[in-house]
């Protein structure tokens, strides 16, 4: 049993001793690092260690939460006393409470969430990786004249959870990332873009030279960008922008949006809501996944949830609270921060790869827009209305022709799901949200 588990168990016992009918505690500690440099000079360097805990107390169906970064005996005694006192004056909520005892557990296998090699990288090594990435970007082409900088970040930490039903568990995780953002100039036009690599282990990061070169290529292809006339055409979303669509779908299937009727997918369970080629999974058991974990923020063992299967909405994503509000069962999607009660979060939420290469998808489009950048947040998950600023490349006769900027793409998420015509084979996990290239027909591009 880890020391953080012992702290969590001890605080649960204190809460019970102070009169709580139930309680749970989450404890986190982490070592975090970030370094940013620009044109080879260090602009910021941060190393920090943190430890904090959050306490939830239940008095029947009244609930209160509090948190602290002070682990002293005196501080914890005050924390318990204040939280129990707060619970006495909160409103009753029949949906509040811990899971049923039979629901608790953890995945017993190794999810490959932690690697020692992240911590073993020295500060100098980390800065050098960022420097190499920026140098590769700056040296890729004479039109790359400047840089918004390069950065390396890393974290290693432990999360522990315990509740008054007898569950206690903890797990370690690690993370590192390298990024660079060059600036290109030509004929009075200036453009910037970026690229990055991210992994659970340092050895799995892409070479910094490859990251710098990809960032330079993405930046150079934006030079000479123009607007286009307003039209209705097929839209090809690259994996980075397609990933944002998955984020909007998650917001529409999370339990709190459903019980509040604040989602265009409310009341659509087991209905056909997308094209047959759309399947979306929420997988908490993917090895090395950025959203993988042995148990969720309420002690429910991780699992794989089929959200959409061949166009049919199969499940909403729920924690215990939203499950009770909907008279359903939790899907193990409790996301617990230090402060506040558990929310609903995704695990590894993704659209599996399809049969088409990105080149196949582009060749199928006679006239359309390849989107590589999205700007703004014009999405209403209640109605499904979708409107985002966008940039990318115009497609003519199956070929990428010229860069496009300062346009808006618009549609409705419900219609967009029905018009996913092609799914790419290029799925990569660069976060807990992931999608391959997608072709969606019949969207509006608003330009000149």
Legacy VTK file of the C-alpha trace (Angstrom):
# vtk DataFile Version 3.0
C-alpha trace
ASCII
DATASET POLYDATA
POINTS 448 float
0.000 0.000 0.000
1.415 3.396 -1.000
1.878 6.226 1.478
-0.757 8.265 -0.378
-3.284 5.440 0.060
-2.542 5.445 3.797
-3.168 9.204 3.938
-6.472 8.776 2.057
-7.626 5.911 4.290
-6.701 7.847 7.418
-8.677 10.893 6.308
-11.739 8.770 5.494
-11.572 7.301 9.008
-11.309 10.800 10.504
-14.418 11.884 8.577
-16.373 8.842 9.753
-15.254 9.534 13.304
-16.511 13.120 12.987
-20.013 11.950 12.100
-19.953 11.446 8.327
-22.144 8.591 7.105
-19.798 8.120 4.115
-16.692 9.747 2.713
-14.053 9.468 0.033
-10.655 11.060 -0.526
-8.397 11.620 -3.517
-4.698 12.412 -3.012
-2.283 13.474 -5.723
1.413 14.259 -5.805
3.394 15.240 -8.888
6.736 16.527 -10.099
6.328 18.844 -13.072
8.827 20.387 -15.461
8.598 22.816 -18.343
11.228 24.624 -20.376
10.594 27.089 -23.177
13.223 28.602 -25.413
13.126 30.929 -28.402
15.863 31.215 -31.016
18.058 29.100 -28.788
17.687 31.214 -25.648
15.824 29.976 -22.582
12.756 32.107 -21.868
11.276 30.129 -18.992
12.218 27.169 -16.859
9.972 25.640 -14.208
10.375 22.680 -11.892
7.728 22.137 -9.259
6.627 19.470 -6.805
3.056 19.478 -5.546
0.877 17.450 -3.209
-2.821 17.972 -2.502
-5.918 16.105 -1.385
-9.656 16.451 -1.750
-12.271 15.234 0.751
-15.935 14.482 0.062
-18.214 13.987 3.064
-21.762 12.644 2.982
-24.371 13.011 5.714
-27.186 10.896 4.352
-27.962 12.580 1.038
-26.247 15.855 1.900
-22.764 16.367 0.476
-19.840 18.753 0.901
-16.310 18.810 -0.511
-13.092 20.562 0.421
-9.407 20.372 -0.410
-5.996 21.190 1.035
-2.304 21.106 0.252
-1.415 21.146 3.952
-1.061 17.592 5.269
-0.319 18.495 8.880
-2.392 16.890 11.652
-3.847 20.244 12.695
-4.800 21.178 9.127
-6.452 17.816 8.389
-8.452 17.975 11.628
-9.742 21.432 10.643
-10.491 20.219 7.113
-12.644 17.347 8.367
-14.479 19.533 10.872
-15.254 22.246 8.303
-16.401 19.774 5.659
-18.755 17.923 8.007
-20.163 21.280 9.152
-20.734 22.330 5.533
-22.496 19.053 4.733
-25.009 19.710 7.539
-26.263 22.880 5.819
-26.278 21.763 2.176
-29.434 20.792 0.336
-30.493 17.160 0.145
-29.862 15.438 -3.178
-31.109 11.862 -3.598
-28.646 11.238 -6.457
-25.575 11.883 -4.296
-23.584 9.061 -2.756
-20.809 6.551 -3.221
-21.033 3.592 -5.628
-22.667 0.343 -4.617
-20.025 -1.851 -2.905
-20.301 -4.513 -5.601
-19.330 -2.011 -8.286
-15.913 -1.237 -6.804
-12.674 -2.687 -8.103
-9.656 -2.081 -10.302
-8.099 -3.458 -13.463
-5.378 -5.841 -12.330
-3.110 -5.738 -15.401
-0.282 -3.351 -16.249
-1.562 -0.431 -18.323
1.972 0.869 -18.939
1.225 4.339 -17.565
4.616 5.028 -15.973
8.217 4.984 -17.156
11.358 5.793 -15.181
13.067 7.243 -18.243
11.021 10.452 -18.052
12.407 11.274 -14.618
15.917 10.176 -15.580
16.205 12.800 -18.336
18.334 15.620 -16.951
17.313 19.273 -17.224
20.098 19.754 -19.768
18.845 16.810 -21.844
15.328 18.200 -21.894
16.450 21.668 -22.964
18.689 20.153 -25.625
15.772 18.239 -27.155
13.812 21.498 -27.487
16.866 23.249 -28.918
17.375 20.527 -31.541
13.735 20.694 -32.602
13.871 24.464 -33.042
17.180 24.317 -34.923
15.735 21.723 -37.291
12.720 23.943 -37.975
14.825 27.069 -38.524
17.217 25.208 -40.819
14.549 23.549 -42.946
14.036 26.418 -45.425
15.298 30.010 -45.904
11.708 31.232 -45.586
11.638 30.110 -41.963
12.867 33.395 -40.493
11.875 33.222 -36.861
10.347 31.108 -34.127
7.678 31.467 -31.509
9.706 28.981 -29.525
10.162 25.362 -28.629
9.311 23.625 -25.409
9.714 20.447 -23.428
7.410 19.462 -20.599
7.222 16.426 -18.363
5.431 15.159 -15.300
5.521 12.121 -13.030
3.009 11.564 -10.319
0.841 9.300 -8.200
-2.918 9.350 -7.645
-4.554 7.558 -4.711
-8.216 7.130 -3.874
-10.015 5.639 -0.866
-13.604 5.566 0.352
-15.571 4.444 3.389
-16.772 1.296 1.588
-13.309 -0.188 2.043
-11.837 0.578 -1.389
-8.291 1.948 -1.626
-5.997 2.090 -4.616
-3.288 4.115 -6.309
-1.359 4.270 -9.561
1.616 6.125 -11.022
1.762 7.854 -14.383
4.285 9.772 -16.446
4.138 12.054 -19.460
6.502 14.066 -21.654
6.059 16.286 -24.705
8.197 18.240 -27.159
6.871 21.009 -29.421
8.074 23.770 -31.733
6.351 26.673 -33.509
8.283 28.276 -36.407
7.425 31.455 -38.354
7.780 31.726 -42.141
7.853 34.866 -44.309
7.510 35.378 -48.055
6.452 38.409 -50.137
5.117 40.219 -47.110
3.124 37.213 -45.893
3.920 35.786 -42.470
2.596 32.467 -41.202
3.130 30.313 -38.155
2.258 26.739 -37.278
3.505 24.032 -34.936
4.134 20.366 -34.426
4.662 18.203 -31.375
5.303 14.722 -30.040
3.939 13.318 -26.792
4.363 10.000 -24.993
4.215 8.229 -21.638
7.925 7.383 -21.949
10.798 9.507 -23.201
12.052 6.735 -25.484
8.765 6.854 -27.418
9.067 10.531 -28.384
9.679 11.286 -32.051
13.158 12.574 -32.909
13.386 16.342 -32.338
14.678 16.830 -35.891
11.557 15.117 -37.270
9.338 17.324 -35.093
11.127 20.471 -36.280
10.923 19.460 -39.942
7.199 18.647 -39.704
6.550 21.987 -37.990
8.433 23.787 -40.785
6.506 21.954 -43.510
3.170 22.765 -41.876
4.175 26.438 -41.641
5.513 26.753 -45.194
2.378 25.312 -46.757
0.375 28.234 -45.299
2.331 30.933 -47.165
0.260 32.854 -49.695
-3.016 31.890 -48.045
-6.192 33.462 -49.402
-9.937 33.481 -48.854
-12.385 31.593 -51.050
-15.892 32.440 -52.156
-18.736 31.154 -50.009
-19.740 27.686 -51.159
-21.045 24.304 -50.023
-18.420 21.588 -50.486
-17.022 18.416 -48.893
-14.759 19.065 -45.926
-11.759 16.878 -45.081
-10.688 17.223 -41.442
-7.087 16.224 -40.737
-6.537 14.142 -37.559
-5.809 17.208 -35.420
-9.030 19.003 -36.365
-11.094 15.799 -36.519
-10.087 15.232 -32.908
-11.918 18.417 -31.937
-15.112 16.982 -33.446
-14.763 14.023 -31.094
-14.572 16.500 -28.225
-17.928 17.980 -29.220
-19.460 14.501 -29.423
-18.163 13.732 -25.928
-19.788 16.906 -24.596
-23.069 15.706 -26.118
-22.955 12.196 -24.577
-21.793 13.076 -21.072
-24.380 12.270 -18.456
-24.778 15.747 -16.984
-25.673 17.175 -20.408
-28.180 14.354 -20.925
-30.117 14.626 -17.662
-30.302 18.404 -18.092
-31.562 17.943 -21.682
-28.647 20.155 -22.756
-27.552 17.934 -25.645
-28.788 17.307 -29.164
-28.350 13.588 -28.364
-30.646 13.574 -25.313
-33.333 10.930 -25.749
-31.521 9.346 -28.718
-30.166 6.221 -26.998
-30.243 3.162 -29.305
-31.226 5.340 -32.267
-29.333 5.742 -35.544
-27.550 9.088 -35.149
-24.594 8.722 -37.544
-23.422 7.128 -40.769
-22.792 3.359 -40.631
-19.020 3.936 -40.776
-19.021 5.907 -37.492
-18.018 3.929 -34.402
-16.750 5.663 -31.271
-15.179 3.912 -28.281
-14.215 5.121 -24.823
-11.395 2.791 -23.792
-9.877 2.976 -20.326
-7.744 -0.138 -20.836
-5.580 0.931 -23.776
-1.920 0.263 -22.853
-0.069 3.519 -22.473
-3.190 5.512 -23.293
-3.276 9.092 -22.078
-6.711 8.470 -20.537
-6.104 4.912 -19.339
-6.361 4.113 -15.615
-7.048 1.055 -13.462
-10.100 2.699 -11.802
-12.037 5.911 -12.118
-12.521 8.758 -9.649
-15.059 6.746 -7.631
-13.246 3.399 -7.518
-15.052 1.812 -10.486
-12.765 -0.500 -12.512
-11.846 0.763 -15.964
-13.540 -0.738 -18.980
-14.269 -0.176 -22.662
-17.569 1.543 -23.468
-19.102 1.425 -26.946
-20.520 4.917 -27.373
-21.563 4.690 -31.034
-21.576 1.413 -32.960
-22.012 1.576 -36.730
-23.970 4.790 -36.389
-26.177 3.707 -33.469
-25.863 5.535 -30.121
-25.290 2.719 -27.635
-24.256 4.449 -24.392
-23.992 7.755 -22.631
-20.910 8.294 -20.446
-21.801 8.378 -16.753
-20.443 8.640 -13.252
-22.506 7.444 -10.278
-24.338 10.746 -9.819
-25.450 11.127 -13.439
-26.290 7.400 -13.598
-28.690 7.825 -10.666
-30.244 10.907 -12.252
-30.920 8.847 -15.388
-31.822 5.577 -13.604
-28.888 3.872 -15.327
-25.548 2.284 -14.376
-22.239 4.139 -14.207
-19.857 3.566 -17.124
-16.829 4.258 -14.931
-16.333 7.792 -16.234
-15.991 9.633 -12.930
-13.289 12.297 -13.296
-12.099 13.559 -9.944
-10.126 16.723 -9.462
-8.790 17.785 -6.098
-11.583 20.317 -5.602
-15.271 19.538 -5.935
-17.296 16.370 -6.456
-16.622 13.873 -9.270
-17.489 15.068 -12.753
-17.830 13.102 -15.997
-14.706 12.698 -18.125
-13.568 10.559 -21.033
-10.965 7.811 -20.909
-9.470 7.228 -24.387
-12.297 8.551 -26.548
-11.657 7.774 -30.197
-12.972 6.846 -33.617
-11.252 3.655 -34.872
-9.379 3.774 -38.205
-11.196 3.122 -41.460
-10.038 1.588 -44.755
-8.963 4.749 -46.601
-5.545 6.378 -46.651
-5.512 10.197 -46.431
-4.409 10.239 -50.096
-7.427 8.088 -51.042
-9.737 10.525 -49.279
-8.223 13.573 -50.985
-8.379 11.897 -54.413
-12.127 11.367 -53.949
-12.778 15.135 -53.678
-13.152 17.153 -56.867
-13.616 20.481 -55.114
-13.392 20.884 -51.355
-11.540 22.092 -48.280
-8.834 20.279 -46.296
-9.020 21.732 -42.780
-5.827 21.825 -40.713
-6.690 24.582 -38.234
-9.804 25.552 -36.274
-10.348 28.863 -34.484
-12.972 29.927 -31.953
-15.648 27.977 -30.098
-18.873 28.451 -32.072
-20.440 25.098 -31.204
-23.789 24.661 -29.424
-24.165 21.107 -28.123
-27.817 21.761 -27.220
-28.843 22.372 -30.835
-25.808 20.835 -32.555
-25.122 24.056 -34.471
-21.490 24.176 -35.561
-19.527 27.213 -36.766
-15.743 27.556 -36.501
-13.103 29.770 -38.044
-10.802 27.607 -40.150
-7.637 27.443 -42.203
-6.170 24.798 -44.444
-5.710 23.905 -48.107
-8.105 23.908 -51.042
-8.681 20.653 -52.895
-9.142 20.592 -56.682
-9.435 17.382 -58.688
-8.138 15.347 -55.759
-5.037 17.481 -55.193
-4.075 20.023 -52.538
-3.648 23.301 -54.425
-3.378 26.543 -52.436
-3.627 27.572 -48.768
-6.841 29.084 -47.403
-7.346 31.282 -44.346
-9.930 33.550 -42.701
-12.971 31.464 -43.589
-15.697 29.900 -41.477
-17.029 26.369 -41.797
-20.583 25.735 -40.671
-23.055 22.905 -40.289
-24.906 20.969 -37.633
-23.333 18.150 -35.640
-26.350 15.877 -36.101
-26.146 16.296 -39.881
-22.348 16.094 -39.900
-22.452 12.704 -38.163
-24.872 11.435 -40.809
-22.560 12.670 -43.585
-19.228 11.176 -42.517
-18.525 9.638 -45.932
-14.981 8.322 -45.438
-12.867 7.426 -42.398
-9.087 7.430 -42.723
-6.581 4.761 -41.734
-4.237 7.251 -40.020
-5.342 7.071 -36.381
-2.646 8.240 -33.928
-3.021 8.818 -30.200
-1.522 12.187 -29.286
-3.985 12.724 -26.430
-6.913 10.931 -24.835
-9.040 12.201 -27.758
-8.131 10.766 -31.160
-9.515 10.481 -34.670
-8.211 9.621 -38.124
-8.817 11.861 -41.151
-12.554 12.343 -41.840
-14.472 13.374 -44.967
-17.790 15.073 -44.249
-19.935 16.044 -47.225
-22.084 19.114 -47.675
-20.755 21.744 -45.274
-20.753 25.487 -45.860
-17.500 27.402 -46.253
-18.190 31.102 -45.649
-15.586 33.354 -47.262
-15.780 36.329 -49.587
LINES 1 449
448 0 1 2 3 4 5 6 7 8 9 10 11 12 13 14 15 16 17 18 19 20 21 22 23 24 25 26 27 28 29 30 31 32 33 34 35 36 37 38 39 40 41 42 43 44 45 46 47 48 49 50 51 52 53 54 55 56 57 58 59 60 61 62 63 64 65 66 67 68 69 70 71 72 73 74 75 76 77 78 79 80 81 82 83 84 85 86 87 88 89 90 91 92 93 94 95 96 97 98 99 100 101 102 103 104 105 106 107 108 109 110 111 112 113 114 115 116 117 118 119 120 121 122 123 124 125 126 127 128 129 130 131 132 133 134 135 136 137 138 139 140 141 142 143 144 145 146 147 148 149 150 151 152 153 154 155 156 157 158 159 160 161 162 163 164 165 166 167 168 169 170 171 172 173 174 175 176 177 178 179 180 181 182 183 184 185 186 187 188 189 190 191 192 193 194 195 196 197 198 199 200 201 202 203 204 205 206 207 208 209 210 211 212 213 214 215 216 217 218 219 220 221 222 223 224 225 226 227 228 229 230 231 232 233 234 235 236 237 238 239 240 241 242 243 244 245 246 247 248 249 250 251 252 253 254 255 256 257 258 259 260 261 262 263 264 265 266 267 268 269 270 271 272 273 274 275 276 277 278 279 280 281 282 283 284 285 286 287 288 289 290 291 292 293 294 295 296 297 298 299 300 301 302 303 304 305 306 307 308 309 310 311 312 313 314 315 316 317 318 319 320 321 322 323 324 325 326 327 328 329 330 331 332 333 334 335 336 337 338 339 340 341 342 343 344 345 346 347 348 349 350 351 352 353 354 355 356 357 358 359 360 361 362 363 364 365 366 367 368 369 370 371 372 373 374 375 376 377 378 379 380 381 382 383 384 385 386 387 388 389 390 391 392 393 394 395 396 397 398 399 400 401 402 403 404 405 406 407 408 409 410 411 412 413 414 415 416 417 418 419 420 421 422 423 424 425 426 427 428 429 430 431 432 433 434 435 436 437 438 439 440 441 442 443 444 445 446 447
